[in-house]
């Protein structure tokens, strides 16, 4: 049996005022909040090492640099073009997210074989990690210690699912 859900409902006249649909708004972040919906990063690059942290998560950057998070997975970008590397980084960060924050290692290389001796990916990695869409998945990042690649790799703390 089919029910007629419109029975007894009057149609609006063509002159009646229409209410516009609600506008999609980004949530505001209160001072000191640990809401990670709005990616605002502080980034440092001294030419040798890079580090960046989403505001409000500075304590986690110290833990990441101190090696307190086990490395969950590794992405090697050696030999990739900048565009391929950016796409791979985004997909990798999306896949790495889980029920808890996870540290991953991204190897971008030092650029020893690049013109001028400075890596293209090394200069871009901090920008990608601290800007949408990749930043939506990142809490903080820091150059890895020498035993893990030093200036040619970066630890990334990936946020948990919300």
C-alpha atoms as a printed R data frame, in Angstrom:
    type eleno elety resid chain resno      x      y      z
1   ATOM     1    CA   UNK     A     1  0.000  0.000  0.000
2   ATOM     2    CA   UNK     A     2  1.401  3.404 -1.016
3   ATOM     3    CA   UNK     A     3  0.841  6.342  1.310
4   ATOM     4    CA   UNK     A     4  0.262  9.868  0.092
5   ATOM     5    CA   UNK     A     5  2.383 12.015  2.402
6   ATOM     6    CA   UNK     A     6  1.270 15.238  0.741
7   ATOM     7    CA   UNK     A     7 -2.442 14.746  1.440
8   ATOM     8    CA   UNK     A     8 -3.761 17.659  3.486
9   ATOM     9    CA   UNK     A     9 -0.718 19.874  2.800
10  ATOM    10    CA   UNK     A    10 -1.375 23.247  1.156
11  ATOM    11    CA   UNK     A    11  0.987 24.506 -1.510
12  ATOM    12    CA   UNK     A    12  2.669 27.856 -0.892
13  ATOM    13    CA   UNK     A    13  1.504 30.647 -3.102
14  ATOM    14    CA   UNK     A    14  4.000 32.042 -5.582
15  ATOM    15    CA   UNK     A    15  4.014 35.376 -3.667
16  ATOM    16    CA   UNK     A    16  5.056 33.890 -0.316
17  ATOM    17    CA   UNK     A    17  8.570 34.676  0.992
18  ATOM    18    CA   UNK     A    18 11.081 31.910  0.681
19  ATOM    19    CA   UNK     A    19 13.658 31.263  3.363
20  ATOM    20    CA   UNK     A    20 17.127 30.836  1.878
21  ATOM    21    CA   UNK     A    21 19.078 27.700  2.814
22  ATOM    22    CA   UNK     A    22 21.565 28.139  5.664
23  ATOM    23    CA   UNK     A    23 25.079 29.225  4.735
24  ATOM    24    CA   UNK     A    24 27.885 26.803  5.460
25  ATOM    25    CA   UNK     A    25 30.068 28.392  8.115
26  ATOM    26    CA   UNK     A    26 33.455 27.426  9.433
27  ATOM    27    CA   UNK     A    27 33.409 26.991 13.183
28  ATOM    28    CA   UNK     A    28 35.260 29.585 15.194
29  ATOM    29    CA   UNK     A    29 38.087 28.514 17.472
30  ATOM    30    CA   UNK     A    30 38.161 29.799 21.029
31  ATOM    31    CA   UNK     A    31 41.509 30.904 22.447
32  ATOM    32    CA   UNK     A    32 43.312 27.932 23.959
33  ATOM    33    CA   UNK     A    33 41.008 25.483 22.222
34  ATOM    34    CA   UNK     A    34 42.376 22.226 20.863
35  ATOM    35    CA   UNK     A    35 39.895 22.205 17.954
36  ATOM    36    CA   UNK     A    36 41.758 21.216 14.801
37  ATOM    37    CA   UNK     A    37 39.063 22.145 12.271
38  ATOM    38    CA   UNK     A    38 40.815 25.386 11.282
39  ATOM    39    CA   UNK     A    39 44.418 24.673 10.281
40  ATOM    40    CA   UNK     A    40 46.603 27.563 11.469
41  ATOM    41    CA   UNK     A    41 50.278 26.612 11.604
42  ATOM    42    CA   UNK     A    42 53.444 28.215 12.924
43  ATOM    43    CA   UNK     A    43 56.329 27.103 10.689
44  ATOM    44    CA   UNK     A    44 60.100 27.492 11.188
45  ATOM    45    CA   UNK     A    45 62.683 26.788  8.481
46  ATOM    46    CA   UNK     A    46 66.295 27.612  9.315
47  ATOM    47    CA   UNK     A    47 67.612 26.259  6.006
48  ATOM    48    CA   UNK     A    48 68.693 22.983  7.596
49  ATOM    49    CA   UNK     A    49 65.634 21.724  9.448
50  ATOM    50    CA   UNK     A    50 61.934 22.451  9.283
51  ATOM    51    CA   UNK     A    51 59.230 22.286 11.909
52  ATOM    52    CA   UNK     A    52 55.624 23.294 12.063
53  ATOM    53    CA   UNK     A    53 52.812 23.022 14.557
54  ATOM    54    CA   UNK     A    54 49.115 23.701 14.541
55  ATOM    55    CA   UNK     A    55 48.435 26.410 17.108
56  ATOM    56    CA   UNK     A    56 47.472 24.931 20.440
57  ATOM    57    CA   UNK     A    57 49.461 21.706 19.946
58  ATOM    58    CA   UNK     A    58 52.972 22.933 20.780
59  ATOM    59    CA   UNK     A    59 53.380 20.268 23.488
60  ATOM    60    CA   UNK     A    60 52.872 17.536 20.878
61  ATOM    61    CA   UNK     A    61 55.599 19.026 18.666
62  ATOM    62    CA   UNK     A    62 58.060 18.581 21.530
63  ATOM    63    CA   UNK     A    63 56.960 14.974 21.950
64  ATOM    64    CA   UNK     A    64 57.279 14.327 18.200
65  ATOM    65    CA   UNK     A    65 60.786 15.809 18.096
66  ATOM    66    CA   UNK     A    66 61.698 13.806 21.206
67  ATOM    67    CA   UNK     A    67 60.784 10.546 19.470
68  ATOM    68    CA   UNK     A    68 57.918  9.709 21.830
69  ATOM    69    CA   UNK     A    69 55.652  8.516 19.002
70  ATOM    70    CA   UNK     A    70 56.463  5.261 17.200
71  ATOM    71    CA   UNK     A    71 56.642  5.607 13.413
72  ATOM    72    CA   UNK     A    72 53.510  4.031 11.955
73  ATOM    73    CA   UNK     A    73 54.422  4.173  8.238
74  ATOM    74    CA   UNK     A    74 56.910  5.699  5.787
75  ATOM    75    CA   UNK     A    75 56.463  7.507  2.464
76  ATOM    76    CA   UNK     A    76 59.488  7.820  0.173
77  ATOM    77    CA   UNK     A    77 59.176 10.678 -2.333
78  ATOM    78    CA   UNK     A    78 62.668 10.335 -3.887
79  ATOM    79    CA   UNK     A    79 62.540 10.938 -7.628
80  ATOM    80    CA   UNK     A    80 58.956 12.260 -7.631
81  ATOM    81    CA   UNK     A    81 57.948 15.429 -9.407
82  ATOM    82    CA   UNK     A    82 56.566 18.170 -7.169
83  ATOM    83    CA   UNK     A    83 52.974 17.603 -8.300
84  ATOM    84    CA   UNK     A    84 53.183 13.811 -7.934
85  ATOM    85    CA   UNK     A    85 54.770 14.224 -4.496
86  ATOM    86    CA   UNK     A    86 52.029 16.612 -3.331
87  ATOM    87    CA   UNK     A    87 49.296 14.204 -4.413
88  ATOM    88    CA   UNK     A    88 51.093 11.244 -2.819
89  ATOM    89    CA   UNK     A    89 51.560 13.176  0.438
90  ATOM    90    CA   UNK     A    90 47.862 14.046  0.639
91  ATOM    91    CA   UNK     A    91 46.772 10.458 -0.029
92  ATOM    92    CA   UNK     A    92 49.350  9.130  2.451
93  ATOM    93    CA   UNK     A    93 48.230 11.464  5.257
94  ATOM    94    CA   UNK     A    94 44.584 10.562  4.651
95  ATOM    95    CA   UNK     A    95 45.387  6.827  4.811
96  ATOM    96    CA   UNK     A    96 47.555  7.194  7.915
97  ATOM    97    CA   UNK     A    97 44.764  8.636 10.053
98  ATOM    98    CA   UNK     A    98 43.238  6.307 12.584
99  ATOM    99    CA   UNK     A    99 41.547  6.201 15.964
100 ATOM   100    CA   UNK     A   100 44.614  7.797 17.573
101 ATOM   101    CA   UNK     A   101 47.233 10.275 16.398
102 ATOM   102    CA   UNK     A   102 50.029  8.567 14.490
103 ATOM   103    CA   UNK     A   103 53.545  9.557 13.582
104 ATOM   104    CA   UNK     A   104 54.697  8.874 10.040
105 ATOM   105    CA   UNK     A   105 57.998  9.497  8.288
106 ATOM   106    CA   UNK     A   106 58.090 11.310  4.956
107 ATOM   107    CA   UNK     A   107 61.401 11.011  3.090
108 ATOM   108    CA   UNK     A   108 61.765 13.870  0.618
109 ATOM   109    CA   UNK     A   109 65.522 13.815  0.054
110 ATOM   110    CA   UNK     A   110 68.178 16.438  0.546
111 ATOM   111    CA   UNK     A   111 68.438 17.457 -3.084
112 ATOM   112    CA   UNK     A   112 72.083 16.484 -3.447
113 ATOM   113    CA   UNK     A   113 71.502 15.699 -7.129
114 ATOM   114    CA   UNK     A   114 69.258 18.711 -7.780
115 ATOM   115    CA   UNK     A   115 70.467 21.805 -9.612
116 ATOM   116    CA   UNK     A   116 71.979 24.116 -7.021
117 ATOM   117    CA   UNK     A   117 72.237 21.280 -4.495
118 ATOM   118    CA   UNK     A   118 68.910 22.141 -2.846
119 ATOM   119    CA   UNK     A   119 65.927 19.840 -3.117
120 ATOM   120    CA   UNK     A   120 62.718 20.985 -4.740
121 ATOM   121    CA   UNK     A   121 60.630 18.775 -2.473
122 ATOM   122    CA   UNK     A   122 62.464 19.925  0.644
123 ATOM   123    CA   UNK     A   123 61.414 23.518 -0.038
124 ATOM   124    CA   UNK     A   124 57.793 22.534 -0.698
125 ATOM   125    CA   UNK     A   125 57.154 19.981  2.051
126 ATOM   126    CA   UNK     A   126 56.579 22.510  4.867
127 ATOM   127    CA   UNK     A   127 54.199 24.518  2.682
128 ATOM   128    CA   UNK     A   128 52.178 21.417  1.780
129 ATOM   129    CA   UNK     A   129 52.014 20.127  5.361
130 ATOM   130    CA   UNK     A   130 50.838 23.486  6.736
131 ATOM   131    CA   UNK     A   131 48.320 24.379  3.986
132 ATOM   132    CA   UNK     A   132 44.980 22.849  2.987
133 ATOM   133    CA   UNK     A   133 44.153 20.218  1.969
134 ATOM   134    CA   UNK     A   134 47.077 18.323  3.576
135 ATOM   135    CA   UNK     A   135 47.043 20.462  6.754
136 ATOM   136    CA   UNK     A   136 43.576 19.185  7.595
137 ATOM   137    CA   UNK     A   137 45.208 15.836  8.439
138 ATOM   138    CA   UNK     A   138 48.352 17.140 10.199
139 ATOM   139    CA   UNK     A   139 48.920 18.174 13.829
140 ATOM   140    CA   UNK     A   140 52.652 18.961 13.618
141 ATOM   141    CA   UNK     A   141 55.846 18.055 11.764
142 ATOM   142    CA   UNK     A   142 59.598 18.269 12.311
143 ATOM   143    CA   UNK     A   143 62.795 17.246 10.545
144 ATOM   144    CA   UNK     A   144 63.847 13.769 11.559
145 ATOM   145    CA   UNK     A   145 67.081 13.049 13.456
146 ATOM   146    CA   UNK     A   146 70.179 12.003 11.501
147 ATOM   147    CA   UNK     A   147 69.552  8.276 12.063
148 ATOM   148    CA   UNK     A   148 66.211  8.657 10.203
149 ATOM   149    CA   UNK     A   149 67.395 10.858  7.345
150 ATOM   150    CA   UNK     A   150 68.026 14.222  9.028
151 ATOM   151    CA   UNK     A   151 67.310 17.154  6.724
152 ATOM   152    CA   UNK     A   152 66.082 14.759  4.028
153 ATOM   153    CA   UNK     A   153 63.081 13.498  5.953
154 ATOM   154    CA   UNK     A   154 60.385 14.781  8.247
155 ATOM   155    CA   UNK     A   155 58.301 13.275 11.028
156 ATOM   156    CA   UNK     A   156 54.601 14.094 10.677
157 ATOM   157    CA   UNK     A   157 52.041 13.644 13.438
158 ATOM   158    CA   UNK     A   158 48.767 12.833 11.697
159 ATOM   159    CA   UNK     A   159 45.519 13.704 13.465
160 ATOM   160    CA   UNK     A   160 42.997 11.130 14.590
161 ATOM   161    CA   UNK     A   161 39.588 10.750 12.999
162 ATOM   162    CA   UNK     A   162 36.984 13.068 14.387
